[in-house]
Amino acid sequence: MLKLALAIQQSTEQSSHDLCLLRQEMSSLLKAPPPYTQAGGFDSLRSQSEVLLNGLSS
């Protein structure tokens, strides 16, 4: 989980292309069905992760 959080944190400092690669990595990590990898599911997970990261860094 920490590895995933670090990957998300790094992605926010990089390009949208890298974010797309992160989405693919997250999809394989979660073994998610295709619908989950669409914008809604990914954005929801990303925002939850950002809340977690903000909590850790504060």
C-alpha positions in Angstrom: 0.0 0.0 0.0 2.9 2.4 0.8 4.4 1.6 -2.6 1.2 2.4 -4.3 0.9 5.7 -2.3 4.4 6.7 -3.3 3.7 5.9 -6.9 0.6 8.1 -6.8 2.6 10.9 -5.1 5.3 10.8 -7.7 2.7 10.8 -10.5 1.3 14.1 -9.3 4.7 15.6 -10.0 5.0 14.2 -13.5 3.1 14.4 -16.8 -0.3 13.1 -17.7 1.4 10.4 -19.8 3.0 9.1 -16.6 -0.4 9.3 -14.9 -1.8 7.1 -17.7 1.0 4.6 -17.1 0.2 4.7 -13.3 -3.4 4.0 -14.1 -2.4 0.8 -16.0 -0.1 -0.2 -13.1 -2.8 0.4 -10.5 -5.2 -1.6 -12.7 -2.9 -4.6 -12.7 -2.1 -4.2 -9.0 -5.8 -4.2 -8.1 -6.7 -6.8 -10.7 -9.6 -4.6 -11.4 -12.3 -5.3 -14.0 -12.2 -3.0 -17.0 -15.1 -0.8 -15.9 -13.2 0.1 -12.7 -10.3 1.5 -14.7 -12.5 4.1 -16.4 -12.4 7.7 -15.2 -14.9 7.5 -12.3 -13.3 4.6 -10.5 -9.8 5.7 -11.0 -10.5 9.3 -10.0 -12.3 8.1 -6.9 -9.4 5.9 -5.9 -6.9 8.7 -6.7 -8.7 11.3 -4.6 -8.9 8.8 -1.7 -5.2 8.2 -2.0 -4.4 12.0 -2.1 -6.4 12.4 1.1 -4.3 9.7 2.7 -1.1 11.2 1.4 -2.1 14.7 2.7 -2.8 13.2 6.1 0.6 11.5 6.2 2.5 14.6 5.1 0.7 17.0 7.5 
